């Protein structure tokens, strides 16, 4: 009787034991899929960061045409709005912060606070802000 119980127990356990390697393979495959999905997410985030940096660096080059103060204010208002939109879509907090600083600076031109007569200090400050944006972008896309 004992022998019969062992044979029955063994025959019942064999299919379960045979399934163990397949279960391991399935788990490895699932982990591989998860790793691939994580890689895709990281690549998308990297691409988004590179696009944001490209746009931020382009915006940081803005320099009003001081020969026409009215046009300089209008251009600055449009540029400040555009900088704000890019900052809003930017995931990197450091880049977002520097873009907001650039937006505030350009808004000062749009408001008429910065004029051709007092633009030298503003220009230097804006160049410093542009350098900070370039530094952050170097770190992000580096």
Backbone bond lengths (Angstrom), bond angles and torsions (degrees), N, CA, C in turn:
res aa  C-N    CA-C-N  psi(-1)  N-CA   C-N-CA  omega(-1)  CA-C   N-CA-C  phi
1 X - - - 1.423 - - 1.519 111.32 -
2 X 1.320 115.92 -41.36 1.467 118.90 178.34 1.524 111.10 -61.93
3 X 1.268 116.91 -42.09 1.458 120.77 179.99 1.530 109.54 -62.09
4 X 1.298 115.88 -42.34 1.459 120.35 179.33 1.547 110.64 -61.76
5 X 1.344 117.77 -40.93 1.466 121.82 178.50 1.525 110.95 -64.29
6 X 1.336 115.83 -39.86 1.477 119.60 178.67 1.517 111.04 -65.30
7 X 1.303 116.74 -42.22 1.471 120.45 -179.99 1.529 109.56 -63.93
8 X 1.308 117.00 -44.00 1.457 121.08 179.82 1.527 109.84 -64.72
9 X 1.334 117.59 -45.38 1.465 121.17 179.71 1.521 111.03 -61.68
10 X 1.327 115.61 -42.70 1.472 119.82 179.91 1.526 110.80 -65.93
11 X 1.322 116.36 -42.97 1.461 118.48 -178.81 1.528 111.62 -67.66
12 X 1.322 117.48 -30.43 1.468 120.30 175.93 1.533 111.68 -74.79
13 X 1.308 117.10 -32.72 1.461 121.14 -177.45 1.521 112.93 -79.76
14 X 1.322 118.10 -25.86 1.470 120.75 -176.36 1.531 113.12 -56.73
15 X 1.319 119.79 -47.42 1.474 118.13 179.32 1.534 112.33 -62.24
16 X 1.311 115.94 -35.14 1.471 118.69 178.23 1.517 110.90 -66.88
17 X 1.332 116.12 -42.88 1.466 119.67 179.89 1.520 111.24 -67.25
18 X 1.316 117.30 -35.08 1.459 121.32 179.39 1.529 110.30 -67.10
19 X 1.308 117.45 -29.90 1.458 121.32 -179.27 1.511 113.44 -76.65
20 X 1.319 119.24 -18.23 1.463 121.71 -177.87 1.517 113.37 -60.05
21 X 1.343 119.92 -48.26 1.467 118.35 178.24 1.528 112.22 -61.20
22 X 1.313 117.42 -37.91 1.468 120.01 178.92 1.526 110.46 -64.30
23 X 1.320 116.56 -37.61 1.457 120.98 178.36 1.530 110.04 -63.74
24 X 1.325 116.76 -41.01 1.464 121.44 177.73 1.515 111.57 -63.19
25 X 1.318 116.32 -40.88 1.465 120.97 178.61 1.529 110.16 -64.29
26 X 1.332 116.10 -41.66 1.464 120.01 179.17 1.524 110.88 -64.03
27 X 1.327 116.44 -40.51 1.463 119.90 178.40 1.523 110.98 -64.95
28 X 1.320 116.83 -40.54 1.463 120.20 177.89 1.526 110.72 -64.57
29 X 1.319 116.52 -40.49 1.463 120.31 178.69 1.523 110.41 -64.84
30 X 1.321 116.05 -41.39 1.463 119.73 179.04 1.524 110.33 -63.96
31 X 1.328 117.46 -40.87 1.462 121.21 177.80 1.528 110.42 -64.03
32 X 1.333 115.97 -38.90 1.462 120.06 177.41 1.515 111.97 -62.44
33 X 1.334 116.77 -40.60 1.463 121.12 177.57 1.523 110.03 -64.75
34 X 1.329 116.97 -43.78 1.464 120.46 179.34 1.528 110.80 -63.01
35 X 1.324 116.80 -41.06 1.466 120.65 177.83 1.524 110.89 -63.13
36 X 1.322 116.39 -41.14 1.469 120.61 178.89 1.527 110.70 -64.97
37 X 1.343 116.91 -41.83 1.452 120.10 178.45 1.524 110.84 -62.94
38 X 1.327 116.85 -40.50 1.462 120.96 177.71 1.536 110.18 -63.06
39 X 1.317 116.80 -40.61 1.460 120.83 177.67 1.517 112.05 -62.80
40 X 1.322 116.67 -40.15 1.467 121.10 177.99 1.525 109.93 -64.66
41 X 1.351 116.76 -44.24 1.473 119.91 178.63 1.529 110.86 -60.27
42 X 1.318 116.77 -43.30 1.462 119.84 179.85 1.522 110.97 -65.38
43 X 1.315 117.01 -39.38 1.467 119.96 177.90 1.525 110.73 -64.61
44 X 1.334 117.53 -40.59 1.462 120.97 178.19 1.525 110.51 -64.13
45 X 1.327 116.97 -42.75 1.458 120.35 178.71 1.524 110.35 -63.58
46 X 1.321 116.86 -40.12 1.459 120.41 177.74 1.516 112.02 -63.74
47 X 1.315 116.05 -41.61 1.463 120.62 178.28 1.523 110.68 -65.01
48 X 1.316 116.83 -43.67 1.469 120.44 178.41 1.530 110.65 -62.35
49 X 1.326 116.58 -41.20 1.467 120.37 179.32 1.522 110.32 -65.07
50 X 1.329 117.32 -41.73 1.464 120.58 178.97 1.525 111.02 -64.11
51 X 1.336 116.56 -40.80 1.467 120.14 178.40 1.529 110.46 -65.23
52 X 1.326 116.51 -42.83 1.469 120.25 178.87 1.523 109.94 -62.70
53 X 1.315 116.78 -40.94 1.469 119.91 179.43 1.519 111.31 -66.32
54 X 1.315 116.44 -42.05 1.460 118.92 178.23 1.526 111.40 -58.70
55 X 1.317 115.81 -44.44 1.469 120.56 179.37 1.533 110.07 -68.20
56 X 1.334 117.10 -42.05 1.469 120.88 -179.38 1.525 111.03 -62.18
57 X 1.320 116.48 -42.78 1.467 119.83 -179.86 1.529 110.85 -66.20
58 X 1.320 115.91 -37.17 1.469 119.70 176.94 1.535 110.07 -63.76
59 X 1.326 116.52 -45.05 1.470 121.02 -179.45 1.523 111.82 -66.14
60 X 1.327 116.21 -33.85 1.469 120.43 -178.77 1.529 111.90 -66.48
61 X 1.328 117.15 -16.76 1.472 120.95 179.49 1.529 112.36 -79.69
62 X 1.315 117.06 -8.72 1.466 120.29 -175.90 1.533 111.19 -55.09
63 X 1.320 114.06 131.15 1.457 120.94 174.91 1.521 106.52 -139.74
64 X 1.332 117.48 120.98 1.472 119.69 -178.82 1.523 111.79 -64.46
65 X 1.307 115.36 152.63 1.458 121.52 174.54 1.527 107.13 -84.26
66 X 1.309 116.08 97.26 1.473 120.60 -175.04 1.520 112.34 -69.40
67 X 1.334 118.05 -12.65 1.466 120.74 177.83 1.536 111.58 -67.05
68 X 1.343 116.02 -25.70 1.463 121.30 -179.11 1.533 107.76 -128.45
69 X 1.339 117.85 89.29 1.465 121.46 -174.90 1.534 114.10 -56.62
70 X 1.328 117.76 -38.24 1.467 119.80 179.64 1.526 110.65 -65.43
71 X 1.330 115.31 -42.79 1.470 119.65 178.31 1.532 110.25 -68.10
72 X 1.329 117.31 -36.01 1.469 121.36 178.30 1.528 109.99 -60.49
73 X 1.336 116.72 -42.82 1.472 120.47 178.97 1.530 110.72 -65.30
74 X 1.326 116.89 -43.55 1.470 120.71 -179.79 1.532 111.02 -64.05
75 X 1.326 115.92 -45.15 1.473 119.82 178.40 1.526 110.69 -62.88
76 X 1.323 116.36 -41.13 1.464 120.84 -179.56 1.532 110.95 -64.83
77 X 1.326 117.30 -39.37 1.471 120.29 178.36 1.527 110.52 -62.17
78 X 1.319 116.54 -45.12 1.469 120.67 179.11 1.530 110.73 -64.69
79 X 1.320 115.93 -41.37 1.468 119.90 -178.40 1.528 110.71 -68.52
80 X 1.321 117.48 -39.71 1.468 120.56 178.83 1.527 110.37 -61.86
81 X 1.319 115.87 -40.11 1.465 120.33 177.85 1.531 110.54 -63.45
82 X 1.308 116.69 -44.10 1.463 121.58 179.71 1.536 110.78 -64.11
83 X 1.316 116.83 -42.40 1.472 121.06 177.90 1.528 109.66 -60.25
84 X 1.323 116.99 -41.38 1.462 121.22 178.38 1.522 112.53 -61.41
85 X 1.331 116.42 -41.33 1.474 120.08 178.20 1.519 111.20 -63.65
86 X 1.328 116.65 -42.41 1.470 119.89 179.28 1.528 110.15 -66.14
87 X 1.321 116.91 -42.19 1.470 120.46 178.88 1.523 110.74 -60.02
88 X 1.309 116.33 -40.04 1.461 120.91 -178.95 1.525 111.89 -64.10
89 X 1.314 117.61 -34.51 1.463 121.70 -178.16 1.524 112.81 -87.95
90 X 1.327 117.25 -5.88 1.459 121.28 -175.55 1.521 110.71 -83.86
91 X 1.322 116.58 128.32 1.468 121.33 -178.62 1.532 111.73 -81.71
92 X 1.330 117.33 -34.24 1.465 120.38 -177.15 1.534 109.58 -71.16
93 X 1.316 115.99 121.68 1.469 120.67 -174.53 1.532 112.59 -66.94
94 X 1.319 117.71 -37.44 1.472 120.00 179.19 1.530 110.27 -65.10
95 X 1.318 116.52 -44.55 1.469 119.99 178.61 1.523 109.96 -64.14
96 X 1.319 116.27 -42.42 1.471 120.42 178.50 1.532 110.29 -58.48
97 X 1.328 116.33 -44.35 1.471 120.93 -179.47 1.526 111.11 -62.02
98 X 1.323 117.12 -44.58 1.469 120.06 -179.31 1.534 111.34 -68.83
99 X 1.319 116.45 -35.28 1.466 118.99 176.00 1.527 110.88 -65.44
100 X 1.318 116.73 -39.57 1.477 119.57 177.56 1.540 110.30 -63.67
101 X 1.326 116.49 -38.61 1.462 119.71 176.21 1.516 111.82 -63.70
102 X 1.336 116.17 -40.91 1.462 120.45 177.10 1.526 110.20 -65.54
103 X 1.309 116.76 -40.73 1.461 120.89 178.20 1.526 110.65 -59.94
104 X 1.316 116.97 -45.36 1.470 120.49 178.54 1.526 111.06 -60.57
105 X 1.323 115.37 -41.63 1.455 119.95 -179.21 1.530 111.40 -64.30
106 X 1.320 116.21 -45.81 1.467 120.41 -179.55 1.531 110.07 -68.12
107 X 1.320 116.54 -32.92 1.473 120.27 177.27 1.526 111.35 -62.75
108 X 1.315 116.90 -29.29 1.475 120.29 177.45 1.529 110.76 -65.16
109 X 1.311 117.00 -32.99 1.467 120.34 175.69 1.529 108.71 -70.87
110 X 1.332 115.98 -43.88 1.473 120.63 -178.70 1.522 111.45 -61.18
111 X 1.324 116.70 -34.86 1.466 120.05 -178.23 1.526 112.32 -78.24
112 X 1.328 117.45 -12.01 1.460 120.91 -178.24 1.521 112.73 91.68
113 X 1.331 117.42 -1.12 1.465 120.70 178.48 1.532 110.70 -63.99
114 X 1.321 115.83 -37.79 1.472 120.45 177.13 1.521 107.22 -100.09
115 X 1.300 114.97 126.77 1.459 122.33 -178.11 1.528 108.55 -123.35
116 X 1.331 116.85 170.37 1.473 118.08 176.91 1.530 111.91 -56.32
117 X 1.305 117.08 -31.23 1.466 120.54 -177.04 1.536 112.54 -72.40
118 X 1.308 117.95 -30.91 1.474 119.13 -178.95 1.535 112.43 -116.98
119 X 1.306 116.15 26.87 1.464 120.66 -173.95 1.529 114.87 -84.42
120 X 1.309 119.14 -14.19 1.476 120.06 -175.28 1.535 111.40 -62.23
121 X 1.312 117.39 -48.14 1.475 120.11 179.96 1.526 110.49 -65.90
122 X 1.337 116.49 -40.84 1.464 120.70 178.18 1.519 110.11 -60.02
123 X 1.329 117.03 -42.63 1.459 121.14 -178.93 1.524 110.59 -61.42
124 X 1.320 117.38 -43.50 1.462 120.46 178.62 1.530 111.14 -63.63
125 X 1.321 116.03 -42.61 1.471 120.44 178.27 1.518 110.80 -62.69
126 X 1.332 116.69 -41.80 1.463 120.57 179.14 1.520 110.90 -64.91
127 X 1.328 117.19 -38.68 1.462 120.20 176.76 1.528 110.96 -63.68
128 X 1.324 117.07 -38.14 1.469 121.00 176.06 1.526 110.39 -62.95
129 X 1.314 117.12 -42.07 1.465 121.46 178.83 1.527 110.17 -64.19
130 X 1.307 116.66 -40.53 1.463 120.70 178.17 1.526 110.62 -63.34
131 X 1.331 117.14 -39.38 1.470 120.89 178.28 1.529 110.84 -64.55
132 X 1.321 117.49 -38.09 1.469 120.77 178.17 1.524 110.60 -66.37
133 X 1.317 116.45 -40.24 1.465 120.04 176.98 1.521 109.96 -62.49
134 X 1.325 116.42 -43.54 1.473 119.91 178.38 1.522 111.04 -62.74
135 X 1.316 117.12 -38.18 1.470 120.79 178.73 1.532 111.78 -64.89
136 X 1.321 116.12 -45.33 1.465 120.30 178.02 1.529 109.96 -62.77
137 X 1.304 116.46 -42.71 1.469 119.78 179.83 1.532 111.33 -65.24
138 X 1.314 116.70 -34.87 1.465 119.34 175.01 1.515 111.43 -62.56
139 X 1.317 116.62 -38.20 1.464 120.89 178.93 1.542 109.86 -70.38
140 X 1.318 116.59 -42.61 1.464 120.92 -176.70 1.527 111.35 -66.24
141 X 1.306 115.90 -48.08 1.472 119.75 -173.61 1.517 112.59 -93.50
142 X 1.334 115.49 -11.28 1.444 124.51 -176.23 1.436 117.09 -39.93
